[in-house]
Every structure is written in C-alpha cells, then in structure tokens.
Amino acid sequence: MSTIGKSLTNIELPQNQAHIQSTELTTSSKNTSNDVNFPIKLIDWSVEGFTYDNEKITTPILLQEKNGPCPLIALVNTILLQFNFKILQFDQGILSTSENQYRGLKNLESLLLKNYNTSKKISLNDILSSIGDLLLIYAEEDNSLEPEIIDQLLLQLPKLHTGLDVNPNLITGDFELNLASTLFHIFGLVFKHGWVIGEETKLISDDDDNEEKDNDYKLHCIMNELKTFDKIQDYLFLEHPNQSVVLNQELIRNWLDLNCTQLTDQGLKKLDLLLESSQFIIFFRNNHFNTLFKKSSMEFYLLVTDSNFSDSKNKTNKLIWQSLNSINGENDLFFTGDFMPVLDIDQDLGGVNEEGNNAYNDHLNSDLLLTRQLQEEEDANLARSMQNHYKKKEKKHSQNIKQVENNKPQRALPNEVNTKTKTPTEINTSKKEPATEKPKKKKLFSFFSK
C-alpha cells in the first residue's frame, strides 16, 4: 500500500470547501438520494492460479449510467472485488481483515445481492448508509484518526455522489491529501493515476547546443519543482511573466496538450513498478474514477461498469474487463471474467440468444463501437477544453506580456535562470524573488466525477 505523506490527524476538511461542489447530507439531500438508483450486475470472474479448478468468483458490482457518480461506484466495486479476492488467499483474508471489517464487508455484499435479487438496483441512500457504517468500523481500528475528522468525513460522504476534486502529482502518480485520498486510504485502497512526466536521466552537457534536449531538461526541472497540477495552473496564470517564464509556460502547455488523455507511457511504467501483481486499486483518468486490476507485469485491466453492458440477454453482459495497454486506447481489448480476450463477439461469445442472430449481433457491435466513440469524443472534448482555457488566459494577458520589462522582478522558479551554464545544485539554490499577492482566479479545470 502506498503511504500518505501527511498525517491524517493534521488533515483539514472544511465543510464549505468551494472547490468541492457538494452539500452536506441534509434532510433535503437525503430525500433526493432516494430518487437516485444504481443498476447492479453480478459478474463471474476468476484469476488463474488463485481459484481451485477455475472456480468462478461471483461479485455484485454497481454500474454507471450517464453522469453517474463514479467515485462512489469505484469505491464500492474495488472494496468488494478486493474482499472477494482476499477470501481466496491461503488465510481466507483473516490476516488482512479484522473480524469487524469482515462482517461489515459481508453486510455490504449481502445488501447488493439482496437488491439484485429483488429489483436489480439499489438507492443512493442505502449505499451511502452502508458505506458510512463501514467507514466507522475501519475508523475505530485506526488510532491516527481524530473523532472530529471522522465526523467531517461522514458529513461529506455525499460528495462521493456529487463529485470529488483531486489534485494529481504529475511526478509521483499520487494525489494531494484531500477527501478522496483520505477516504480511500481509510478503506485500505491504493489511489493512483498514470499522468506522469517521468524522470529525466540524460542531462545535457556544457558543449551540447541541442535545443530539444535543452528544452526537455528545462521542462523536467520545472515540473519537478511544481509537482502538482494546481501549482502548474498557478504558474501558467502568473501575472506579467517575463520572457523566461513565457518560454517555460509554453513548454508546459505543449506537454499538457500532448498528454491530454491523462495517461503517459512513463505513468504506465510507474504503475507497474509500484503495484504488486494481482492487486486492485482505484485509478483516476479523464476525470473518471475506475477500478483497476494489475494481473501481472505490465498487464492492467479496468472494470467495465457501463450500464449498457448489463442486460443478461445481451452478449456484452459477458464483457467484464477492458485492458489498459496503450495511451490512445487503440490496442485495448475487452475481456471476459476469466481474462480471455474478446476479438469477435459472435465467435468468442457465441451461444447466447441465437434468435434474430444477424440483426442482434449488428446491434451488439454497434454498442461497442458507440462506447469507444463516446470515449474518444470525451478525450477530444477534454483536450479542446484545456486549449480554450489556455487561449483565453493568453489573450487576457497578451498586452501585459508585451509591455513587461525583462529585468522586472518576477515570481520565477529557481530553475529558470540560465540552465545551460548552471549545475542542478546551483539552480536549486538560486535566490527567489518575493511573491506578489494577486487576485484569486478560476482554476483551469477541476476534476469532477462523471
């Protein structure tokens, strides 16, 4: 499990955080939550080497409809999949789960199974109540948590439905400590992303005039100094930047545009390095919280939670996983619960609902194509949104940029001073100018659940 760099006893979770767009669980919100329901699906799955004679594991999971609360869905699904998988271990999960935790997890699983058998759906209020009970069980066994923190977390549980704001660290693949990371940590879940720039190992020499390597070195220096996305936004929106700052801003914008899908090759490699085989985590990408399973080295799978794949009469109901092997998704495939690839729906998933075969199969293939198309459109919209924000900010400050004097004191980073001639040590010890207070500004964009 990854560690959280800040003590949970020092966390501050004010009830009126402006950047987390949600309200407390008042009487009104409780009534509203009764009108929100999640489809439930039973999935049969297995992992070779962990189940006897390929015995299936049956797990109830929540599905996501349009604009569904994916933080809550990812939390519930990851908890249950991890719980069912631990039961298969030699100790049946006893060593890694206390008696109270085991009972609480079984209650959550039983709740979903009961609702699946009656209506195949469950209300938001029932899910939040069950998660609240489970949170209290886990919190009682964590001595680092103060009662005030638990009270605030319980009040803010509805934000798992309305949206969570996260601040990714683009160097480590972790997140700044906040509501999301704290909740996942308490439940013993790892929370990661793959939007990572990676480490720069090839430093340019004094006699190397290669502009591309020089810019690459500068970019890595800047990003390693800023680290989190919030600080990167602040840097991009600095008032009256000098020419050095403008150049660095352009380098950062180019990198963000190039990696607008919030996943990099370096990020996948870091995930592989940090995660163990057969490990479930909560994975963040493209403003979505997902359940990710690392099966083996560089073999990642995302749980399919689209409600379009829930119809038991539909062959797509057997699509349980989607591989995460490439940045743009072109090499990703759907898989069955046994992690068998589905290259052709008719051939690999034959024998289901043979009536009206031709027309029905055309409909299935259309569903898959539509799902892939919607994901690609979402990626493109995110990229355009980022670019539009950049252009608006550039236009707003263009006149100030042209008029600024090069020798005017700036809130520049230490690594912005003559990186060609100074060593990294000299760069880091350069004197900073005092930061000037500037008016509050709107963030480039926030990460809210879909």
C-alpha positions as CSV (number, residue, x, y, z in Angstrom):
1,M,0.0,0.0,0.0
2,S,1.2,3.4,-0.8
3,T,1.8,5.8,2.1
4,I,0.2,9.2,2.5
5,G,2.8,11.8,3.1
6,K,0.8,13.8,5.5
7,S,-0.6,12.6,8.9
8,L,-4.3,12.1,8.8
9,T,-4.6,13.8,12.2
10,N,-3.5,17.0,10.6
11,I,-5.9,16.9,7.7
12,E,-8.3,19.8,7.3
13,L,-11.6,19.1,5.7
14,P,-13.7,22.4,6.0
15,Q,-17.3,21.9,5.4
16,N,-17.5,24.8,3.0
17,Q,-14.7,23.9,0.6
18,A,-15.5,25.9,-2.6
19,H,-13.6,23.6,-4.9
20,I,-15.7,20.5,-4.0
21,Q,-19.1,21.2,-5.4
22,S,-21.4,19.4,-3.0
23,T,-23.6,20.0,0.1
24,E,-23.9,18.2,3.4
25,L,-26.3,15.3,3.8
26,T,-29.2,17.4,4.9
27,T,-32.8,16.2,5.1
28,S,-33.3,17.6,1.6
29,S,-30.4,15.7,0.1
30,K,-31.5,12.5,1.9
31,N,-34.8,12.8,0.2
32,T,-33.2,13.5,-3.1
33,S,-30.8,10.5,-2.7
34,N,-33.9,8.2,-2.5
35,D,-34.6,9.1,-6.1
36,V,-31.2,8.0,-7.3
37,N,-30.6,4.4,-8.1
38,F,-27.7,2.3,-9.4
39,P,-28.1,-0.8,-11.5
40,I,-26.5,-3.9,-10.0
41,K,-24.7,-6.6,-12.0
42,L,-23.4,-10.0,-10.9
43,I,-20.1,-10.8,-12.5
44,D,-18.4,-14.2,-12.6
45,W,-14.6,-14.0,-12.8
46,S,-11.5,-15.9,-11.9
47,V,-7.8,-15.5,-11.8
48,E,-5.6,-18.3,-12.9
49,G,-3.6,-19.8,-10.0
50,F,-5.9,-18.4,-7.3
51,T,-9.1,-20.4,-7.9
52,Y,-9.5,-24.1,-7.5
53,D,-10.1,-25.8,-10.8
54,N,-11.1,-22.5,-12.4
55,E,-13.9,-22.0,-9.9
56,K,-15.7,-18.8,-10.5
57,I,-15.9,-15.8,-8.1
58,T,-19.3,-14.1,-8.1
59,T,-19.2,-10.4,-7.1
60,P,-22.1,-7.8,-7.2
61,I,-20.9,-4.5,-8.7
62,L,-22.5,-1.1,-9.2
63,L,-22.9,0.1,-12.8
64,Q,-22.6,3.7,-14.1
65,E,-25.3,5.4,-16.1
66,K,-24.9,8.8,-17.8
67,N,-23.3,11.4,-15.4
68,G,-23.2,8.7,-12.7
69,P,-21.2,9.2,-9.5
70,C,-18.1,7.2,-10.4
71,P,-16.2,7.9,-7.1
72,L,-18.8,6.0,-5.2
73,I,-19.1,3.3,-7.8
74,A,-15.3,2.8,-7.9
75,L,-15.1,2.7,-4.1
76,V,-17.8,0.1,-3.7
77,N,-16.7,-2.1,-6.6
78,T,-13.0,-2.0,-5.6
79,I,-13.8,-2.8,-2.0
80,L,-15.9,-5.8,-2.9
81,L,-13.6,-7.2,-5.6
82,Q,-10.6,-6.9,-3.3
83,F,-12.6,-8.6,-0.5
84,N,-13.7,-11.5,-2.6
85,F,-10.2,-12.0,-3.9
86,K,-8.6,-12.0,-0.4
87,I,-11.0,-14.7,0.6
88,L,-9.2,-16.9,-2.0
89,Q,-5.9,-16.5,-0.2
90,F,-4.4,-19.2,2.0
91,D,-5.7,-17.5,5.1
92,Q,-9.1,-16.6,3.5
93,G,-8.3,-12.9,4.2
94,I,-8.2,-13.4,8.0
95,L,-4.7,-12.0,8.4
96,S,-5.5,-8.8,6.4
97,T,-9.1,-8.2,7.6
98,S,-10.3,-7.9,11.2
99,E,-13.5,-9.7,12.3
100,N,-15.5,-6.4,12.4
101,Q,-14.2,-5.4,8.9
102,Y,-15.1,-8.9,7.6
103,R,-18.6,-8.6,9.0
104,G,-19.0,-5.1,7.6
105,L,-17.9,-6.1,4.1
106,K,-20.2,-9.1,4.1
107,N,-23.1,-6.8,5.1
108,L,-22.3,-4.6,2.1
109,E,-22.1,-7.6,-0.2
110,S,-25.3,-9.0,1.1
111,L,-27.1,-5.7,0.7
112,L,-26.2,-5.6,-3.0
113,L,-27.1,-9.3,-3.5
114,K,-30.5,-8.8,-1.8
115,N,-31.3,-5.8,-4.0
116,Y,-30.1,-7.5,-7.1
117,N,-32.5,-10.4,-6.5
118,T,-35.4,-8.1,-5.9
119,S,-35.0,-5.2,-8.3
120,K,-31.5,-5.3,-9.8
121,K,-30.9,-1.8,-8.4
122,I,-30.1,0.0,-5.2
123,S,-30.8,3.5,-3.9
124,L,-28.0,6.1,-3.3
125,N,-29.2,6.5,0.3
126,D,-28.8,2.7,1.0
127,I,-25.3,2.7,-0.4
128,L,-24.2,5.8,1.5
129,S,-25.6,4.4,4.7
130,S,-23.8,1.1,4.3
131,I,-20.5,2.9,3.4
132,G,-21.0,5.1,6.4
133,D,-21.3,2.1,8.7
134,L,-18.3,0.5,7.1
135,L,-16.3,3.8,7.5
136,L,-17.0,3.8,11.2
137,I,-15.8,0.2,11.5
138,Y,-12.5,1.0,9.7
139,A,-12.0,4.3,11.6
140,E,-12.4,2.6,15.0
141,E,-9.3,0.5,14.2
142,D,-7.2,3.4,13.0
143,N,-5.7,5.2,16.0
144,S,-4.4,8.0,13.9
145,L,-7.9,9.4,13.2
146,E,-9.4,12.0,15.5
147,P,-13.2,11.9,16.2
148,E,-13.6,15.3,14.5
149,I,-12.1,14.0,11.3
150,I,-14.5,11.1,11.3
151,D,-17.4,13.4,11.8
152,Q,-16.4,15.6,8.9
153,L,-15.8,12.6,6.6
154,L,-19.3,11.2,7.4
155,L,-20.8,14.6,6.6
156,Q,-19.0,14.7,3.3
157,L,-19.8,11.2,2.1
158,P,-22.5,12.6,-0.3
159,K,-19.6,14.1,-2.3
160,L,-18.9,10.6,-3.5
161,H,-22.1,11.1,-5.5
162,T,-21.9,14.8,-6.4
163,G,-18.2,15.0,-7.2
164,L,-14.7,15.0,-5.8
165,D,-11.9,17.4,-6.5
166,V,-8.5,15.9,-6.8
167,N,-5.0,17.4,-7.3
168,P,-2.7,14.9,-9.1
169,N,1.0,14.9,-8.6
170,L,2.5,14.6,-12.1
171,I,5.8,13.3,-10.8
172,T,4.8,10.5,-8.3
173,G,1.5,9.4,-9.7
174,D,-0.2,10.1,-6.3
175,F,-2.6,12.8,-5.2
176,E,-2.5,15.7,-2.7
177,L,-4.2,14.7,0.6
178,N,-7.9,15.6,0.5
179,L,-11.3,14.0,0.9
180,A,-10.9,11.4,-1.8
181,S,-7.4,10.2,-0.9
182,T,-8.3,10.1,2.8
183,L,-11.4,8.0,2.3
184,F,-9.6,5.6,0.0
185,H,-6.7,5.3,2.5
186,I,-9.0,4.5,5.4
187,F,-10.6,1.7,3.4
188,G,-7.1,0.3,2.7
189,L,-7.3,1.2,-1.0
190,V,-4.5,2.4,-3.2
191,F,-5.3,5.6,-5.3
192,K,-3.2,6.2,-8.3
193,H,-3.1,7.9,-11.8
194,G,-0.9,7.5,-14.8
195,W,-0.5,11.1,-15.9
196,V,3.2,11.2,-15.1
197,I,6.1,13.0,-16.8
198,G,8.7,10.6,-15.7
199,E,12.3,11.2,-14.6
200,E,14.9,12.9,-16.7
201,T,18.2,10.9,-16.6
202,K,20.1,12.4,-19.5
203,L,21.4,15.8,-18.5
204,I,22.8,18.0,-21.3
205,S,26.5,18.7,-21.2
206,D,28.1,22.2,-21.4
207,D,29.0,21.8,-25.1
208,D,25.7,20.4,-26.2
209,D,23.6,23.0,-28.1
210,N,20.7,20.7,-28.9
211,E,17.7,22.9,-28.4
212,E,15.3,20.0,-28.0
213,K,17.4,18.4,-25.2
214,D,17.8,21.8,-23.6
215,N,14.0,22.4,-23.5
216,D,13.4,18.8,-22.3
217,Y,15.8,19.4,-19.4
218,K,14.1,22.7,-18.6
219,L,10.7,21.1,-18.7
220,H,11.7,18.4,-16.2
221,C,13.3,20.9,-13.9
222,I,10.1,23.0,-13.9
223,M,7.7,20.1,-13.4
224,N,9.8,18.6,-10.6
225,E,9.6,21.9,-8.9
226,L,5.9,22.4,-9.3
227,K,4.8,18.7,-9.0
228,T,1.0,19.1,-8.6
229,F,-1.5,20.2,-11.2
230,D,-2.8,23.0,-9.1
231,K,0.7,24.6,-8.8
232,I,1.2,24.1,-12.6
233,Q,-2.1,26.0,-13.2
234,D,-0.9,28.8,-10.9
235,Y,2.4,29.0,-12.8
236,L,0.6,29.1,-16.1
237,F,-1.5,32.0,-14.9
238,L,1.2,34.2,-13.4
239,E,0.7,37.9,-13.9
240,H,3.2,39.8,-16.0
241,P,5.6,36.9,-16.9
242,N,9.0,37.7,-18.3
243,Q,10.4,36.1,-21.3
244,S,11.9,33.2,-19.4
245,V,8.6,32.4,-17.7
246,V,6.8,32.7,-21.0
247,L,9.1,30.1,-22.6
248,N,8.6,27.8,-19.6
249,Q,4.9,28.2,-19.8
250,E,4.9,27.2,-23.5
251,L,6.9,24.1,-22.7
252,I,4.3,23.1,-20.0
253,R,1.4,23.8,-22.4
254,N,2.9,21.7,-25.1
255,W,3.4,18.8,-22.7
256,L,-0.2,19.1,-21.4
257,D,-1.6,19.2,-24.9
258,L,0.5,16.2,-26.0
259,N,-0.7,14.2,-23.0
260,C,-4.3,15.4,-22.7
261,T,-5.7,11.9,-22.2
262,Q,-4.1,12.0,-18.7
263,L,-2.0,8.9,-19.3
264,T,1.6,8.5,-20.4
265,D,4.0,5.6,-21.1
266,Q,6.0,6.7,-18.1
267,G,2.8,6.6,-16.0
268,L,2.1,3.0,-17.0
269,K,5.7,2.0,-16.2
270,K,5.5,3.7,-12.8
271,L,2.2,1.9,-12.1
272,D,3.9,-1.4,-12.9
273,L,6.8,-0.6,-10.6
274,L,4.7,0.5,-7.6
275,L,1.9,-2.1,-7.8
276,E,2.1,-5.8,-7.0
277,S,0.7,-8.5,-9.2
278,S,-3.0,-9.4,-8.5
279,Q,-3.7,-6.0,-6.9
280,F,-6.9,-3.9,-7.1
281,I,-6.6,-0.1,-6.9
282,I,-8.7,3.0,-7.7
283,F,-7.4,4.5,-10.8
284,F,-8.1,8.1,-12.0
285,R,-8.1,9.1,-15.6
286,N,-10.0,11.5,-17.8
287,N,-12.0,12.8,-14.8
288,H,-13.2,9.3,-14.0
289,F,-12.6,7.0,-11.0
290,N,-12.2,3.4,-12.1
291,T,-11.4,0.0,-10.6
292,L,-8.1,-1.2,-12.0
293,F,-6.6,-4.7,-11.6
294,K,-2.9,-5.4,-12.2
295,K,-2.9,-9.1,-13.2
296,S,0.9,-9.4,-13.8
297,S,3.8,-7.3,-15.1
298,M,2.5,-4.5,-17.4
299,E,-0.9,-6.2,-17.6
300,F,-3.6,-3.8,-16.4
301,Y,-7.4,-4.2,-16.6
302,L,-10.2,-1.7,-16.0
303,L,-13.6,-3.0,-14.7
304,V,-16.4,-2.4,-17.2
305,T,-19.2,-0.5,-15.4
306,D,-21.2,0.9,-18.3
307,S,-24.9,0.1,-17.7
308,N,-25.2,-0.7,-21.5
309,F,-23.3,-3.9,-20.7
310,S,-25.8,-5.1,-18.0
311,D,-28.5,-6.9,-20.0
312,S,-28.3,-10.6,-19.2
313,K,-29.8,-11.4,-22.6
314,N,-27.1,-9.3,-24.3
315,K,-23.7,-10.9,-25.2
316,T,-22.0,-7.8,-24.0
317,N,-23.0,-8.7,-20.5
318,K,-20.1,-11.1,-20.5
319,L,-17.6,-8.3,-21.1
320,I,-16.1,-7.7,-17.7
321,W,-12.7,-6.1,-18.2
322,Q,-11.0,-3.8,-20.6
323,S,-7.3,-3.8,-21.0
324,L,-5.2,-0.7,-20.4
325,N,-2.2,-1.2,-22.6
326,S,-1.9,2.0,-24.7
327,I,-2.2,5.7,-24.3
328,N,-4.8,6.3,-27.0
329,G,-6.7,3.0,-26.5
330,E,-6.2,1.6,-29.9
331,N,-4.6,-1.6,-28.6
332,D,-7.0,-2.1,-25.8
333,L,-9.5,-5.0,-25.9
334,F,-12.5,-6.3,-24.0
335,F,-12.1,-9.4,-21.9
336,T,-14.4,-12.0,-20.2
337,G,-14.4,-12.5,-16.4
338,D,-11.7,-15.1,-16.9
339,F,-9.5,-12.6,-18.7
340,M,-10.0,-14.2,-22.1
341,P,-9.8,-11.6,-24.9
342,V,-13.0,-10.9,-27.0
343,L,-11.7,-10.3,-30.5
344,D,-15.0,-11.2,-32.2
345,I,-18.3,-11.0,-30.3
346,D,-20.1,-13.7,-32.4
347,Q,-17.2,-16.1,-32.3
348,D,-15.9,-15.6,-28.8
349,L,-19.3,-15.1,-27.1
350,G,-21.4,-17.5,-29.1
351,G,-24.4,-19.4,-27.8
352,V,-26.2,-16.5,-26.2
353,N,-29.6,-15.5,-27.6
354,E,-29.4,-17.1,-31.0
355,E,-32.8,-15.8,-32.1
356,G,-32.6,-12.9,-34.6
357,N,-28.9,-13.5,-34.7
358,N,-27.8,-11.3,-37.6
359,A,-29.8,-8.2,-36.6
360,Y,-29.0,-8.7,-32.9
361,N,-25.2,-9.1,-33.5
362,D,-25.2,-5.9,-35.6
363,H,-26.8,-4.1,-32.6
364,L,-24.1,-5.5,-30.2
365,N,-21.3,-4.4,-32.4
366,S,-22.9,-1.0,-32.7
367,D,-23.0,-0.7,-28.9
368,L,-19.2,-1.4,-28.7
369,L,-18.4,1.0,-31.4
370,L,-20.6,3.6,-29.8
371,T,-18.9,3.1,-26.4
372,R,-15.4,3.5,-28.0
373,Q,-16.6,6.6,-30.0
374,L,-18.0,8.3,-26.8
375,Q,-14.7,7.7,-25.0
376,E,-12.7,9.2,-27.9
377,E,-15.1,12.2,-28.1
378,E,-14.7,12.8,-24.4
379,D,-10.9,12.7,-24.7
380,A,-11.1,15.2,-27.6
381,N,-13.5,17.5,-25.6
382,L,-11.1,17.5,-22.7
383,A,-8.2,18.5,-24.9
384,R,-10.3,21.3,-26.5
385,S,-11.4,22.5,-23.1
386,M,-7.8,22.8,-21.9
387,Q,-6.7,24.5,-25.1
388,N,-9.6,27.0,-24.9
389,H,-8.7,27.9,-21.3
390,Y,-5.1,28.5,-22.3
391,K,-6.1,30.7,-25.2
392,K,-8.4,32.8,-23.1
393,K,-5.7,33.4,-20.5
394,E,-3.2,34.2,-23.1
395,K,-5.5,36.7,-24.8
396,K,-6.3,38.3,-21.5
397,H,-2.6,38.9,-20.6
398,S,-1.1,39.4,-24.0
399,Q,-0.8,43.1,-23.7
400,N,0.8,42.8,-20.3
401,I,3.3,40.3,-21.6
402,K,4.4,42.6,-24.5
403,Q,4.9,45.5,-22.1
404,V,6.8,43.8,-19.3
405,E,10.4,44.6,-18.8
406,N,12.9,41.8,-18.8
407,N,14.6,42.9,-15.6
408,K,11.4,43.3,-13.7
409,P,11.3,41.1,-10.5
410,Q,9.1,38.0,-11.2
411,R,7.8,35.1,-9.2
412,A,10.0,32.8,-11.2
413,L,11.1,29.4,-10.3
414,P,14.7,28.7,-9.3
415,N,15.4,26.6,-12.4
416,E,14.6,29.5,-14.8
417,V,18.0,31.1,-14.5
418,N,20.5,30.2,-17.2
419,T,20.0,26.4,-17.0
420,K,22.7,25.9,-19.7
421,T,25.6,27.1,-17.6
422,K,24.5,26.3,-14.0
423,T,24.5,22.9,-12.4
424,P,21.3,21.5,-10.9
425,T,22.6,22.3,-7.4
426,E,23.2,26.0,-8.3
427,I,19.8,26.1,-9.9
428,N,18.0,24.9,-6.8
429,T,19.9,27.3,-4.5
430,S,19.2,30.4,-6.6
431,K,17.5,33.2,-4.8
432,K,13.7,33.6,-5.3
433,E,12.1,37.0,-5.6
434,P,9.3,37.6,-3.0
435,A,5.9,36.6,-4.5
436,T,3.5,39.4,-5.0
437,E,-0.1,38.9,-4.0
438,K,-2.5,38.5,-6.9
439,P,-6.3,38.3,-7.1
440,K,-7.9,34.9,-6.9
441,K,-8.5,33.2,-10.2
442,K,-10.6,30.3,-11.5
443,K,-8.7,27.1,-11.9
444,L,-8.0,25.8,-15.4
445,F,-10.4,22.9,-14.8
446,S,-11.4,20.8,-11.9
447,F,-11.6,17.0,-11.8
448,F,-15.2,16.1,-11.0
449,S,-16.9,12.8,-11.4
450,K,-18.9,12.0,-14.5
